[in-house]
Amino acid sequence: MTQDKQNAHGPLEEGVVFHVHGVTKVYQMGEVQVHALRGVDLDLFSGEFTVLLGASGSGKSTLLNILGGPS
């Protein structure tokens, strides 16, 4: 008998090897808050090729730095 992987939001889909939900990053620049990421959800599946594509300043590097863990 196999157990389904679960997270706080219920069971994960079969083949998910990396799951994040609701990733948010806010930078404080003086009195202004800059929302670099707002509630990003991401599932990566085994054998999948994934491209992260977006305009300059859209948060690609910010997301990758968060997903990569502490440096």
N, C-alpha and C positions, 0 to 999 in steps of 0.2 A: 504494500500500500504506500503510495507517495503522498506527501503533504504538499498542499499548495502554498507557495510563498505568499505572505500577506504583508500589508503595510497598514498604516492608520486609516486608510481609505478603502480597505477591502482587499480581496485577492489580486495579485498581479497577473497579467496576461502571461500565457505560456511563452517561454523563450526570452523574457525580459532579463537582461543581465545588468542593467543600470537603470535606476529609477529615481527621479527627483520630482518634488511637487511643491509648488508655491514659492520658488526661489525669488527672493527680493533683495535688492541692494540699493541703499540710499546713501549718497554722499552729502555731507554738509559743507557748503562753500559759503562761509560767512553766515548771513542770515537766510540764504537760499538752500532749499533741499533739492538735490538733483536725483531723480529716480532713474538709475541706470538699468535696473531690472524690476519688472512688476509681475509677480506671480507666474514665473516661468515653470511649465511642466514639461518633463522630458522622459521618454522611455527609449532605451536603446536595446535592440534585439540581437541575439546571437547570429553571427554571420552577416549582419547588416553593414552597409557602407553608408556613413552619414556625413553630410556636408553642412557646415554652419555658415550661412550666407546672410549678409546684411550690409547696409550702408555704414560708412564711417561714423563712429559714435553711437551705434545702435546697441552696444553691450556685448558683442561677441567675446572679446578678450576678458571682460569682467566675468561672464558666465564660465568661460574655460578656467579662469583662475580660481573661481569658487569650487568648481567641480574637481579640480586638481588637488584640492586640500591645501593645508598650510604649507608655506614655502620655507 
